[in-house]
Amino acid sequence: MSAPLVDIRSVSHRFGQLPVLKNVSLAIEPGSYTILLGPSGSGKTTLLSILGGFVNPSEGKVFIRGQDCTAVPPAKRPTTTVFQDYALFPHMSVGGNVGFGLRMQGVDGATRAAKARDALALVGLATAFDKKPHQLSGGQRQRVALARALVIEPAVLLLDEPLGALDLKLRRQMQDELKAIQKRVGTAFIHVTHDQEEAMALADHCVVMNDGRIEDEGPPERVYARPATRFSATFMGESTLLAGTVAEARNGIVTASTAVGSISLPGASPAGTTLALAIRPEHLVLGDAKGDVALGMAKVGDVVFQGSFKRVLAISMQDPALQFIAKAPASATVQAGDTVPVSCNAQDIILLAD
Ligand SMILES: Nc1ncnc2c1ncn2[C@@H]1O[C@H](COP(=O)(O)OP(=O)(O)OP(=O)(O)O)[C@@H](O)[C@H]1O
């Protein structure tokens, strides 16, 4: 395999006494779209700032294109950062804003204008060259910020919550555009968000962060279908979590005892191991159409209509601490107060180390 474009090796960071990153290692491949996903305070922005050269890590190294960039200042490394607030110069034209970085590099006016026009065309704003930022919508300003970052042809584009200032509809639309632009230019993008839908829509490689550590990483489809940890199973989409203890392990099948009875499924953990079983909402069956694993009876609490489906919360009658989160068809007649059997199929249960 070729060397990674970005190689983060055992990076730790403390702000004063506060450990914010704890031994983070991560490789970024050329041309990839990487999402750093995690809750507020998990260290995503700090990691991005270390990549951009705005923060020097307390420990560890960052290599970009094989070069040790750990102590290289932002302007001297092959990265550019797009911030959430765009930071456009209000008095300058859009063309001037986009050409600004090139001006700093001493590029002549004619070349600057030509490159700025190309970059604007790339983000679908060819006609905005002479406008002022205030004449553009939020989404358009975002695209100008993107053009300004791309015009200097960085090896890596760093995006810190780039869609955070946009309303939900525009946000979803800009996600599609960002992905299309990234594929067109082929530059590696590293994008910070706490929005798991954004992560699934955009990432080739999704990095789930929690409390300064990488909990899970891989293609979003894999992270969703087979999350590596309990945190990942609940942060990247929702899951019902069921605690279990292995009673028996034989021929690749473990039988776990749980609050809703014993459940057999593929696995190899020895007897006595405590486990967490995770089940995605779309894999829980409420009512009589039974899956092959019975999960007991539950009392329906909330039923929330979400357009194409209903989100149903139900409390187990065997264990009031167990809450089932299920996705029912929009046409389902299930109502708050109903008592329903719950089941799923063994193949859909995700086995997590406790
Ligand atoms: N310059 C700083 N000085 C001191 N503490 C900081 C500084 N920057 C961040 N922190 C702290 O470091 C921790 C991680 O912050 P960071 O911004 O990296 O998290 P994040 O995952 O990006 O969160 P958010 O989504 O809220 O931006 C937080 O506890 C934060 O308060």
The ligand as an ORCA input file, in Angstrom:
! r2SCAN-3c Opt
* xyz 0 1
  N      -7.734     26.964     23.468
  C      -8.217     26.190     24.436
  N      -7.855     26.352     25.715
  C      -8.326     25.560     26.698
  N      -9.187     24.534     26.482
  C      -9.594     24.325     25.231
  C      -9.141     25.143     24.136
  N      -9.719     24.683     23.003
  C     -10.496     23.647     23.370
  N     -10.426     23.424     24.693
  C     -11.114     22.339     25.419
  O     -10.715     21.124     24.841
  C     -11.802     20.175     24.770
  C     -11.981     19.702     23.340
  O     -12.386     20.807     22.544
  P     -12.602     20.694     20.971
  O     -13.025     22.047     20.502
  O     -11.423     20.081     20.339
  O     -13.816     19.675     20.898
  P     -14.828     19.451     19.733
  O     -15.052     17.982     19.688
  O     -14.383     20.102     18.500
  O     -16.120     20.156     20.300
  P     -17.122     21.181     19.572
  O     -17.956     20.353     18.650
  O     -17.907     21.731     20.739
  O     -16.283     22.212     18.902
  C     -12.983     20.912     25.360
  O     -13.110     20.510     26.698
  C     -12.617     22.369     25.258
  O     -13.240     23.117     26.288
*
